[in-house]
């Protein structure tokens, strides 16, 4: 049996592990070093979130689509009978 293919796969997994560790460390250092910049922009991001939420969530509560067709409220007729 030839097991020559098992050795490169093991090395490849070690390289992936090392790359993920380096990227994670870089991300942590980036966040630590630039945290004050992020805090300075945070109020503007919250203000920007308001129109974005309005735009993407407006259709969720039934404005305009068939609301005028249904004349009954709560399953009852509005003419009193």
The first five atom37 places (N, CA, C, CB, O) and aatype in JSON, in Angstrom:
{
  "aatype": [20, 20, 20, 20, 20, 20, 20, 20, 20, 20, 20, 20, 20, 20, 20, 20, 20, 20, 20, 20, 20, 20, 20, 20, 20, 20, 20, 20, 20, 20, 20, 20, 20, 20, 20, 20, 20, 20, 20, 20, 20, 20, 20, 20, 20, 20, 20, 20, 20, 20, 20, 20, 20, 20, 20, 20, 20, 20, 20, 20, 20, 20, 20, 20, 20, 20, 20, 20, 20, 20, 20, 20, 20, 20, 20, 20, 20, 20, 20, 20, 20],
  "atom_mask": [
    [1, 1, 1, 1, 1],
    [1, 1, 1, 1, 1],
    [1, 1, 1, 1, 1],
    [1, 1, 1, 1, 1],
    [1, 1, 1, 1, 1],
    [1, 1, 1, 1, 1],
    [1, 1, 1, 1, 1],
    [1, 1, 1, 1, 1],
    [1, 1, 1, 1, 1],
    [1, 1, 1, 1, 1],
    [1, 1, 1, 1, 1],
    [1, 1, 1, 1, 1],
    [1, 1, 1, 1, 1],
    [1, 1, 1, 1, 1],
    [1, 1, 1, 1, 1],
    [1, 1, 1, 1, 1],
    [1, 1, 1, 1, 1],
    [1, 1, 1, 1, 1],
    [1, 1, 1, 1, 1],
    [1, 1, 1, 1, 1],
    [1, 1, 1, 1, 1],
    [1, 1, 1, 1, 1],
    [1, 1, 1, 1, 1],
    [1, 1, 1, 1, 1],
    [1, 1, 1, 1, 1],
    [1, 1, 1, 1, 1],
    [1, 1, 1, 1, 1],
    [1, 1, 1, 1, 1],
    [1, 1, 1, 1, 1],
    [1, 1, 1, 1, 1],
    [1, 1, 1, 1, 1],
    [1, 1, 1, 1, 1],
    [1, 1, 1, 1, 1],
    [1, 1, 1, 1, 1],
    [1, 1, 1, 1, 1],
    [1, 1, 1, 1, 1],
    [1, 1, 1, 1, 1],
    [1, 1, 1, 1, 1],
    [1, 1, 1, 1, 1],
    [1, 1, 1, 1, 1],
    [1, 1, 1, 1, 1],
    [1, 1, 1, 1, 1],
    [1, 1, 1, 1, 1],
    [1, 1, 1, 1, 1],
    [1, 1, 1, 1, 1],
    [1, 1, 1, 1, 1],
    [1, 1, 1, 1, 1],
    [1, 1, 1, 1, 1],
    [1, 1, 1, 1, 1],
    [1, 1, 1, 1, 1],
    [1, 1, 1, 1, 1],
    [1, 1, 1, 1, 1],
    [1, 1, 1, 1, 1],
    [1, 1, 1, 1, 1],
    [1, 1, 1, 1, 1],
    [1, 1, 1, 1, 1],
    [1, 1, 1, 1, 1],
    [1, 1, 1, 1, 1],
    [1, 1, 1, 1, 1],
    [1, 1, 1, 1, 1],
    [1, 1, 1, 1, 1],
    [1, 1, 1, 1, 1],
    [1, 1, 1, 1, 1],
    [1, 1, 1, 1, 1],
    [1, 1, 1, 1, 1],
    [1, 1, 1, 1, 1],
    [1, 1, 1, 1, 1],
    [1, 1, 1, 1, 1],
    [1, 1, 1, 1, 1],
    [1, 1, 1, 1, 1],
    [1, 1, 1, 1, 1],
    [1, 1, 1, 1, 1],
    [1, 1, 1, 1, 1],
    [1, 1, 1, 1, 1],
    [1, 1, 1, 1, 1],
    [1, 1, 1, 1, 1],
    [1, 1, 1, 1, 1],
    [1, 1, 1, 1, 1],
    [1, 1, 1, 1, 1],
    [1, 1, 1, 1, 1],
    [1, 1, 1, 1, 1]
  ],
  "atom_positions": [
    [[0.83, -1.17, 0.0], [0.0, 0.0, 0.0], [0.87, 1.24, 0.0], [-0.94, 0.0, 1.2], [1.91, 1.3, 0.66]],
    [[0.43, 2.2, -0.75], [1.18, 3.45, -0.86], [0.42, 4.53, -0.1], [1.41, 3.85, -2.36], [-0.68, 4.92, -0.5]],
    [[1.02, 5.03, 0.99], [0.39, 6.08, 1.79], [1.09, 7.42, 1.6], [0.41, 5.69, 3.27], [1.13, 8.23, 2.52]],
    [[1.62, 7.65, 0.44], [2.35, 8.89, 0.2], [1.41, 10.1, 0.13], [3.17, 8.78, -1.09], [1.86, 11.24, 0.3]],
    [[0.13, 9.89, -0.11], [-0.81, 10.99, -0.21], [-1.27, 11.51, 1.15], [-2.01, 10.57, -1.0], [-1.85, 12.6, 1.21]],
    [[-1.03, 10.78, 2.23], [-1.5, 11.2, 3.55], [-0.65, 12.33, 4.13], [-1.5, 10.02, 4.5], [-1.17, 13.17, 4.86]],
    [[0.61, 12.36, 3.83], [1.51, 13.36, 4.42], [1.21, 14.79, 3.94], [2.96, 13.01, 4.09], [1.15, 15.69, 4.78]],
    [[1.01, 15.05, 2.64], [0.71, 16.43, 2.22], [-0.61, 16.96, 2.77], [0.68, 16.51, 0.7], [-0.73, 18.15, 3.04]],
    [[-1.59, 16.09, 2.95], [-2.87, 16.54, 3.5], [-2.7, 17.02, 4.93], [-3.92, 15.4, 3.44], [-3.29, 18.02, 5.32]],
    [[-1.89, 16.34, 5.72], [-1.66, 16.74, 7.1], [-0.95, 18.09, 7.14], [-0.83, 15.68, 7.83], [-1.29, 18.94, 7.97]],
    [[0.02, 18.31, 6.28], [0.7, 19.6, 6.21], [-0.26, 20.7, 5.78], [1.89, 19.52, 5.26], [-0.18, 21.83, 6.28]],
    [[-1.14, 20.4, 4.87], [-2.1, 21.38, 4.35], [-3.04, 21.84, 5.46], [-2.91, 20.78, 3.18], [-3.37, 23.03, 5.54]],
    [[-3.47, 20.92, 6.33], [-4.35, 21.29, 7.44], [-3.6, 22.17, 8.44], [-4.9, 20.03, 8.15], [-4.2, 23.08, 9.02]],
    [[-2.33, 21.93, 8.65], [-1.53, 22.76, 9.53], [-1.38, 24.17, 9.0], [-0.18, 22.15, 9.75], [-1.39, 25.14, 9.75]],
    [[-1.24, 24.28, 7.69], [-1.14, 25.6, 7.06], [-2.45, 26.36, 7.22], [-0.77, 25.47, 5.55], [-2.44, 27.56, 7.52]],
    [[-3.58, 25.7, 7.02], [-4.87, 26.36, 7.2], [-5.04, 26.85, 8.63], [-6.02, 25.4, 6.84], [-5.53, 27.96, 8.85]],
    [[-4.65, 26.02, 9.6], [-4.75, 26.41, 11.0], [-3.91, 27.65, 11.27], [-4.32, 25.26, 11.91], [-4.35, 28.57, 11.97]],
    [[-2.71, 27.67, 10.73], [-1.82, 28.82, 10.95], [-2.37, 30.08, 10.29], [-0.41, 28.51, 10.39], [-2.3, 31.16, 10.87]],
    [[-2.92, 29.95, 9.1], [-3.49, 31.1, 8.41], [-4.67, 31.68, 9.2], [-3.95, 30.71, 6.98], [-4.77, 32.9, 9.34]],
    [[-5.55, 30.82, 9.71], [-6.69, 31.29, 10.5], [-6.24, 31.97, 11.78], [-7.62, 30.14, 10.83], [-6.83, 32.97, 12.2]],
    [[-5.2, 31.44, 12.41], [-4.68, 32.08, 13.63], [-4.11, 33.46, 13.33], [-3.6, 31.19, 14.28], [-4.34, 34.4, 14.09]],
    [[-3.37, 33.58, 12.24], [-2.79, 34.88, 11.88], [-3.9, 35.87, 11.53], [-1.81, 34.73, 10.69], [-3.83, 37.03, 11.94]],
    [[-4.9, 35.44, 10.79], [-6.01, 36.33, 10.45], [-6.8, 36.75, 11.69], [-6.94, 35.66, 9.44], [-7.21, 37.9, 11.8]],
    [[-7.0, 35.83, 12.62], [-7.7, 36.17, 13.86], [-6.91, 37.18, 14.68], [-7.95, 34.92, 14.68], [-7.48, 38.13, 15.22]],
    [[-5.6, 36.97, 14.78], [-4.76, 37.91, 15.51], [-4.76, 39.29, 14.85], [-3.33, 37.37, 15.61], [-4.81, 40.31, 15.54]],
    [[-4.71, 39.31, 13.53], [-4.74, 40.59, 12.81], [-6.08, 41.31, 13.05], [-4.53, 40.36, 11.29], [-6.1, 42.53, 13.22]],
    [[-7.17, 40.57, 13.07], [-8.47, 41.17, 13.32], [-8.56, 41.75, 14.73], [-9.59, 40.13, 13.11], [-9.07, 42.86, 14.92]],
    [[-8.07, 41.02, 15.71], [-8.08, 41.51, 17.09], [-7.24, 42.78, 17.21], [-7.56, 40.43, 18.05], [-7.68, 43.75, 17.83]],
    [[-6.05, 42.77, 16.63], [-5.2, 43.96, 16.7], [-5.82, 45.14, 15.97], [-3.83, 43.65, 16.12], [-5.7, 46.28, 16.42]],
    [[-6.47, 44.88, 14.85], [-7.14, 45.95, 14.11], [-8.26, 46.57, 14.93], [-7.68, 45.43, 12.79], [-8.42, 47.79, 14.94]],
    [[-9.03, 45.73, 15.6], [-10.12, 46.24, 16.43], [-9.58, 47.03, 17.61], [-11.0, 45.08, 16.93], [-10.1, 48.09, 17.94]],
    [[-8.53, 46.51, 18.25], [-7.97, 47.2, 19.41], [-7.39, 48.56, 19.02], [-6.88, 46.34, 20.08], [-7.62, 49.56, 19.71]],
    [[-6.65, 48.6, 17.94], [-5.99, 49.85, 17.53], [-6.96, 50.9, 17.01], [-4.97, 49.55, 16.47], [-6.71, 52.1, 17.17]],
    [[-8.05, 50.48, 16.4], [-8.96, 51.43, 15.78], [-10.3, 51.54, 16.5], [-9.2, 51.04, 14.34], [-11.27, 52.01, 15.92]],
    [[-10.35, 51.11, 17.75], [-11.6, 51.14, 18.5], [-12.1, 52.57, 18.7], [-11.42, 50.45, 19.85], [-13.3, 52.82, 18.67]],
    [[-11.18, 53.5, 18.91], [-11.6, 54.89, 19.11], [-12.22, 55.47, 17.84], [-10.42, 55.75, 19.55], [-13.13, 56.29, 17.92]],
    [[-11.72, 55.06, 16.68], [-12.31, 55.53, 15.42], [-13.71, 54.97, 15.24], [-11.42, 55.13, 14.22], [-14.61, 55.66, 14.77]],
    [[-13.9, 53.71, 15.63], [-15.21, 53.08, 15.5], [-16.21, 53.77, 16.43], [-15.13, 51.57, 15.82], [-17.35, 54.01, 16.04]],
    [[-15.78, 54.1, 17.64], [-16.68, 54.79, 18.56], [-17.06, 56.17, 18.05], [-16.02, 54.92, 19.93], [-18.17, 56.64, 18.31]],
    [[-16.17, 56.83, 17.32], [-16.48, 58.14, 16.76], [-17.51, 58.08, 15.65], [-15.24, 58.78, 16.26], [-18.24, 59.05, 15.43]],
    [[-17.57, 56.97, 14.95], [-18.49, 56.81, 13.82], [-19.81, 56.18, 14.26], [-17.84, 55.95, 12.72], [-20.8, 56.24, 13.52]],
    [[-19.84, 55.59, 15.44], [-21.02, 54.86, 15.9], [-22.31, 55.67, 15.88], [-20.77, 54.35, 17.28], [-23.33, 55.13, 15.45]],
    [[-22.35, 56.93, 16.33], [-23.62, 57.68, 16.26], [-24.14, 57.84, 14.83], [-23.44, 59.05, 16.88], [-25.35, 57.79, 14.59]],
    [[-23.24, 58.02, 13.89], [-23.67, 58.15, 12.5], [-24.2, 56.83, 11.95], [-22.51, 58.64, 11.63], [-25.12, 56.83, 11.14]],
    [[-23.63, 55.72, 12.39], [-24.13, 54.42, 11.96], [-25.52, 54.15, 12.5], [-23.17, 53.31, 12.4], [-26.36, 53.56, 11.82]],
    [[-25.79, 54.59, 13.72], [-27.12, 54.42, 14.3], [-28.13, 55.27, 13.54], [-27.13, 54.79, 15.8], [-29.24, 54.82, 13.26]],
    [[-27.76, 56.5, 13.21], [-28.66, 57.37, 12.43], [-28.89, 56.79, 11.04], [-28.07, 58.79, 12.33], [-30.0, 56.87, 10.51]],
    [[-27.86, 56.22, 10.43], [-28.0, 55.59, 9.12], [-28.88, 54.35, 9.19], [-26.63, 55.23, 8.55], [-29.53, 54.01, 8.2]],
    [[-28.91, 53.68, 10.31], [-29.71, 52.47, 10.45], [-31.2, 52.77, 10.4], [-29.37, 51.76, 11.75], [-31.98, 51.92, 9.96]],
    [[-31.61, 53.95, 10.82], [-33.04, 54.29, 10.85], [-33.68, 54.24, 9.46], [-33.24, 55.67, 11.45], [-34.69, 53.55, 9.29]],
    [[-33.16, 54.96, 8.46], [-33.79, 54.87, 7.14], [-33.63, 53.5, 6.49], [-33.22, 55.92, 6.23], [-34.5, 53.07, 5.73]],
    [[-32.54, 52.81, 6.79], [-32.37, 51.48, 6.23], [-33.4, 50.51, 6.8], [-30.95, 50.96, 6.5], [-33.97, 49.7, 6.07]],
    [[-33.65, 50.59, 8.1], [-34.67, 49.74, 8.7], [-36.05, 50.09, 8.16], [-34.65, 49.87, 10.23], [-36.86, 49.2, 7.91]],
    [[-36.32, 51.37, 7.99], [-37.61, 51.78, 7.44], [-37.78, 51.23, 6.02], [-37.74, 53.31, 7.44], [-38.85, 50.74, 5.67]],
    [[-36.74, 51.32, 5.22], [-36.82, 50.87, 3.83], [-37.02, 49.36, 3.74], [-35.55, 51.26, 3.07], [-37.85, 48.9, 2.96]],
    [[-36.28, 48.59, 4.52], [-36.34, 47.14, 4.4], [-37.47, 46.51, 5.21], [-35.03, 46.55, 4.82], [-37.88, 45.39, 4.91]],
    [[-37.98, 47.19, 6.23], [-38.99, 46.58, 7.09], [-40.38, 47.18, 6.9], [-38.58, 46.71, 8.52], [-41.31, 46.77, 7.58]],
    [[-40.54, 48.13, 6.0], [-41.82, 48.81, 5.84], [-42.9, 47.87, 5.36], [-41.68, 49.96, 4.87], [-44.04, 47.98, 5.83]],
    [[-42.62, 46.96, 4.48], [-43.63, 46.07, 3.92], [-44.08, 44.99, 4.87], [-43.12, 45.45, 2.68], [-45.02, 44.26, 4.55]],
    [[-43.47, 44.85, 6.02], [-43.79, 43.76, 6.92], [-45.11, 43.95, 7.66], [-42.69, 43.6, 7.92], [-45.67, 42.97, 8.16]],
    [[-45.63, 45.17, 7.73], [-46.83, 45.36, 8.51], [-48.04, 45.73, 7.67], [-46.6, 46.41, 9.54], [-48.97, 46.35, 8.19]],
    [[-48.06, 45.38, 6.4], [-49.26, 45.42, 5.59], [-49.74, 46.77, 5.12], [-50.3, 44.83, 6.32], [-50.95, 46.95, 4.98]],
    [[-48.89, 47.7, 4.86], [-49.34, 48.99, 4.33], [-49.58, 48.87, 2.84], [-48.31, 50.1, 4.63], [-48.7, 48.47, 2.08]],
    [[-50.79, 49.21, 2.42], [-51.07, 49.35, 1.0], [-51.56, 48.11, 0.29], [-49.88, 49.8, 0.34], [-52.4, 48.25, -0.6]],
    [[-51.12, 46.95, 0.59], [-51.47, 45.76, -0.17], [-52.74, 45.11, 0.36], [-50.32, 44.75, -0.14], [-52.69, 44.27, 1.25]],
    [[-53.87, 45.51, -0.18], [-55.14, 44.89, 0.17], [-55.76, 45.36, 1.47], [-54.95, 43.44, 0.24], [-56.76, 44.8, 1.9]],
    [[-55.22, 46.36, 2.1], [-55.78, 46.83, 3.36], [-57.14, 47.5, 3.15], [-54.82, 47.8, 4.05], [-57.99, 47.42, 4.04]],
    [[-57.37, 48.16, 2.02], [-58.63, 48.86, 1.75], [-59.73, 47.89, 1.34], [-58.44, 49.91, 0.66], [-60.9, 48.23, 1.48]],
    [[-59.41, 46.7, 0.84], [-60.4, 45.73, 0.39], [-61.17, 45.13, 1.56], [-59.74, 44.64, -0.41], [-62.37, 44.87, 1.44]],
    [[-60.5, 44.89, 2.67], [-61.12, 44.26, 3.83], [-61.85, 45.3, 4.67], [-60.07, 43.53, 4.67], [-61.21, 46.09, 5.37]],
    [[-63.18, 45.3, 4.61], [-63.95, 46.3, 5.34], [-64.35, 45.82, 6.73], [-65.2, 46.68, 4.56], [-64.84, 46.6, 7.53]],
    [[-64.14, 44.54, 7.02], [-64.52, 44.04, 8.34], [-63.36, 44.19, 9.31], [-64.97, 42.57, 8.26], [-62.19, 44.11, 8.94]],
    [[-63.72, 44.41, 10.57], [-62.72, 44.58, 11.62], [-62.9, 43.42, 12.59], [-62.86, 45.99, 12.36], [-63.97, 43.26, 13.17]],
    [[-61.87, 42.64, 12.77], [-61.96, 41.54, 13.73], [-62.93, 40.45, 13.33], [-62.35, 42.06, 15.05], [-63.42, 39.72, 14.19]],
    [[-63.22, 40.32, 12.04], [-64.12, 39.28, 11.57], [-65.59, 39.65, 11.66], [-63.89, 38.05, 12.33], [-66.44, 38.81, 11.37]],
    [[-65.93, 40.87, 12.04], [-67.32, 41.3, 12.14], [-67.64, 42.29, 11.03], [-67.6, 41.94, 13.53], [-66.75, 42.97, 10.52]],
    [[-68.87, 42.36, 10.66], [-69.31, 43.36, 9.68], [-69.35, 44.72, 10.34], [-70.68, 42.99, 9.09], [-69.6, 44.83, 11.54]],
    [[-69.12, 45.76, 9.55], [-69.13, 47.11, 10.09], [-70.51, 47.76, 10.01], [-68.12, 47.97, 9.34], [-70.69, 48.88, 10.49]],
    [[-71.51, 47.07, 9.41], [-72.82, 47.68, 9.32], [-73.68, 47.44, 10.55], [-73.53, 47.18, 8.09], [-74.83, 47.86, 10.58]],
    [[-73.16, 46.77, 11.57], [-73.87, 46.61, 12.82], [-74.73, 45.37, 12.91], [-74.7, 47.78, 13.05], [-75.35, 45.14, 13.95]],
    [[-74.8, 44.54, 11.87], [-75.67, 43.36, 11.93], [-74.95, 42.11, 12.32], [-76.33, 43.14, 10.62], [-75.56, 41.04, 12.41]]
  ]
}
